[in-house]
């Protein structure tokens, strides 16, 4: 199951290049490409990149890639957005490459119409390690590769969009929004995802982030809690989406990702910093999700004393299953990963090859789930490594625990029972441990006659020490509180990884520190002080300051290049949206002011056109046409419902739904929905609702122009 080539070798060479010109009547004169040199190039996982010094008189650049053994006619031009300018050099990344050897060519377009080009040496591209439950054969989709095939190439017909600090609010994509195939153009990444939520469009979609994209850049694209919401129509909806950073310096900065009701989604190569609450939240009903090669930094401080570093870095709960979390670099996380909250049935999660770099706790903290934890590097963990409660089962194998205070804990027994209790008095969970390296732990209590130098206690223990990988834990070993036996999931179901593909435990530190996190370890550097940081769970103020003061070196996006005009086989860009103003365009959406238009949502109420009359919403209150005008989603809204003490809107939903309310008052103004206050952002409040009766009432005085329930 595991698919990873030998370690990536970056090849950095300078080249003397040739140019064929027509000069003074001479044809095919060979000259040196003076001043044009490639300064850096290499391969990574399903990516190759090249960097070069600026060329004098260059008006733009085109970049191409081909297999090393292919003829020059096989060069494929990469998207111009993948070409970026930095203060002293240019860079381009070719993504979506299958494992193999490649060559990249950079073509500089000079004033006057001539060109010079530079070609890299052979670049070795490795395959991503697609292992764990997200790739288990018996899972719903059998993959977590999102928009990509499992060989790393884009799926046929896949769409690609680019999100930068400048395009987050303006990027467009045509999305199918009805069973009849009608199309609506989404404007801004938030609206594109909201349209995809309708469930009619499952076209593979790669969303590529470039540079530092801040919460301010994402204004109007995030939900009320500061997340970019990726939501399906119902549990485990097929999404076929990949969220990926390009290069070494892509950041979700000041915001997080919320995944809900999604199936087959991938998140990779992003730096996630200063997020609200959780960095990546797999909230409800997700399946076949793969989070990998991300750098996860501090979040913003929460309201509780233990949230100075933010809350969870990668949390999942409420029926999210067949999840793989791998090759991520957790930078001093306070709570690395919660797995389970209020579940009552078994679900499946894998964590492998993660670098828990001086983080504190929850690696992961498990309720109910069956979790495979292998080949992770626990590097100076101040509180505990793996924690099990509420009848969960964890198979902990071939991990390296360096100076982890309590490598493994089960609630109210073993080491946990010697202290004040770590897990809020919950029932215990069971851990099967095999072939781990543990250095300088404060306490670890094994059950089993093969406990070695650790204390053995068959009635109160942290973990059962297996004598072989395939050993079934006897049912006689049970948690002290709850009486739960290990469920032996690792011997009865497909884990999504073969025993032969588990890395040797003695190699784990070297592999993980080389490969976890973003491409080439990203552009953020920090050196922890083991003598202090191993034991400290406090916020590292110097690290936080560096995160807060991070600035991007990116100057501009795009090579000022054009599609190759001489290549008759060059296809048109399948992601290029059609003109929504063109009445002859067959994909032009229907009139958004038409209340019967199915593309505008399941239930829409426009107070300008509908007043208070509705077959769905029961509306009490006073209308006004003197409170100003609002432009929303192409509509000009001139009449509102005044939100006063006497105002009430009631309705009933029969399934999970998202309510959108549009106002015209200042950010932070609040409205009550089912008695809970929600603050508006950019004039909008979006709230996810469970089935049942709902009521909208006044919190503060405001004016409501538009409602949509979908």
MODADA-V88813 format. One record per backbone hydrogen bond with DSSP energy under -0.5 kcal/mol. CO is the residue of the C=O (numbers start at 0). NH is the residue of the N-H. Records with the same first field share a line. If there is no record, write none. Layout:
# MODADA-V88813
CO = NH / NH
This chain:
# MODADA-V88813
7 = 9
8 = 123
9 = 11
10 = 12
14 = 16
16 = 32
18 = 20 / 30
20 = 22 / 28
22 = 25
25 = 22
28 = 20 / 30
30 = 18
31 = 33
32 = 35
34 = 36
36 = 38 / 52
39 = 50
41 = 48
43 = 45 / 125
45 = 95 / 96
46 = 43
47 = 93
48 = 41
49 = 91
50 = 38 / 39
51 = 89
53 = 55
54 = 57
56 = 110
59 = 108
61 = 106
62 = 77
63 = 104
64 = 75
65 = 102
66 = 69
70 = 73
71 = 74
75 = 64
78 = 81
79 = 82
81 = 83 / 92
82 = 557
83 = 90
84 = 554 / 555
88 = 85
89 = 51
90 = 83
91 = 49
92 = 94
93 = 47
99 = 124
100 = 67
101 = 122
102 = 65
103 = 119
104 = 63
105 = 107 / 117
106 = 61 / 108
107 = 109 / 115
108 = 58 / 59
109 = 112
113 = 109
115 = 107
117 = 105
122 = 101 / 124
124 = 99
125 = 45
126 = 4
127 = 129
128 = 130
131 = 134
132 = 135
135 = 138
144 = 147
146 = 154
148 = 151
152 = 148
154 = 157
158 = 205
160 = 207
161 = 163
162 = 209
163 = 167
166 = 169 / 170
167 = 188
170 = 187
172 = 185
174 = 183
177 = 180
181 = 176 / 177
183 = 174 / 185
185 = 172 / 187
187 = 191
188 = 192
189 = 193
190 = 194
191 = 195
192 = 196
194 = 197
195 = 198
199 = 201
203 = 158
204 = 206 / 241
205 = 160 / 207
206 = 208 / 243
207 = 162
208 = 245
210 = 212 / 250
211 = 213
212 = 252
213 = 217
215 = 218
217 = 220 / 221
222 = 225
225 = 255
226 = 222 / 228
227 = 257
228 = 230
229 = 259
233 = 236
236 = 262
239 = 204
240 = 265
241 = 206 / 243
242 = 267
243 = 208
245 = 248
246 = 518
247 = 522
249 = 270
250 = 212 / 252
251 = 253 / 272
252 = 214
255 = 227
256 = 258 / 280
257 = 229
258 = 282 / 283
259 = 231
260 = 236
261 = 286
262 = 238 / 239
263 = 239 / 240
264 = 289
265 = 242
266 = 291
267 = 244
269 = 271 / 294
270 = 251 / 272
271 = 296
272 = 253
274 = 299
275 = 277
276 = 310
278 = 256
279 = 281 / 314
280 = 258 / 282
281 = 316
283 = 260
284 = 235
285 = 320
286 = 263
287 = 264
288 = 323
289 = 266 / 291
290 = 325
291 = 268
293 = 295 / 328
294 = 271 / 296
295 = 330
297 = 273
303 = 306
304 = 307
306 = 301 / 309
308 = 298
309 = 308
310 = 334
311 = 278
312 = 279
314 = 281
315 = 339
317 = 284
320 = 287
321 = 287 / 288
322 = 349
323 = 290 / 325
324 = 351
325 = 292
326 = 516
327 = 329 / 354
328 = 295 / 330
329 = 331 / 356
332 = 359
333 = 360
334 = 312
335 = 313
336 = 363 / 364
337 = 315 / 339
338 = 366
346 = 369
347 = 321 / 322
348 = 371
349 = 324
350 = 373
351 = 326
353 = 355 / 376
354 = 329 / 356
355 = 357 / 378
356 = 331
358 = 381
359 = 382 / 383
360 = 335
361 = 336
363 = 362 / 365 / 386
364 = 338
365 = 388
366 = 368
368 = 370 / 392
369 = 348
370 = 372 / 394
371 = 350 / 373
372 = 396
373 = 352
375 = 377 / 399
376 = 355 / 378
377 = 379 / 401
378 = 357
379 = 381
380 = 404
382 = 405
384 = 362
385 = 408
386 = 365
387 = 410 / 428
388 = 367 / 391
389 = 367
391 = 429
392 = 370
393 = 395 / 431
394 = 372 / 396
395 = 433
396 = 374
398 = 400 / 436
399 = 377 / 401
400 = 402 / 438
401 = 379
402 = 404
404 = 441 / 442
405 = 384
406 = 385
408 = 387
409 = 412
412 = 415 / 416
413 = 416 / 417
414 = 417 / 418
415 = 418 / 420
422 = 425
426 = 389
427 = 390
429 = 393
430 = 432 / 463
431 = 395
432 = 465
433 = 397
435 = 437
436 = 400
438 = 402 / 403
443 = 445
444 = 461 / 462
445 = 456
446 = 464
447 = 450
450 = 453
454 = 445
462 = 446 / 464
463 = 432 / 465
467 = 470
473 = 476
475 = 477
476 = 485
478 = 482
479 = 481
480 = 427
483 = 478
487 = 490 / 491
488 = 491 / 492
495 = 131
497 = 500
498 = 501
500 = 502
503 = 506
504 = 507
506 = 510
507 = 511
508 = 512
509 = 513
510 = 514
511 = 515
517 = 520
518 = 521
525 = 527
527 = 529
528 = 531 / 532
529 = 533
531 = 534 / 535
538 = 540
539 = 543
540 = 544
541 = 545
542 = 546
543 = 547
544 = 548
546 = 549
552 = 86
555 = 84
558 = 60
563 = 566
565 = 567
566 = 569
571 = 573
572 = 575
577 = 579
578 = 581
580 = 582
581 = 584
584 = 587
590 = 593
592 = 594
593 = 596
596 = 599
597 = 600
602 = 708
604 = 606 / 706
605 = 609
606 = 610
609 = 612
616 = 618
617 = 649
619 = 647
621 = 641
623 = 639
629 = 631 / 636
631 = 634
634 = 631 / 636
635 = 637
636 = 629
639 = 623 / 641
640 = 703
641 = 621 / 643
642 = 701
643 = 646
646 = 697
647 = 619
648 = 695
649 = 617
650 = 693
652 = 691
656 = 688
657 = 709
658 = 686
659 = 707
660 = 684
661 = 704 / 705
665 = 668
668 = 679
669 = 698 / 699
670 = 677
671 = 696
672 = 675
675 = 672
677 = 670
679 = 667
680 = 683
682 = 662
683 = 680
684 = 660
685 = 223
686 = 658
688 = 656
691 = 652
693 = 650
694 = 673
695 = 648
696 = 671
699 = 698
701 = 642
702 = 663 / 704
703 = 640
704 = 606 / 607
705 = 661
706 = 604
707 = 659
708 = 601 / 602
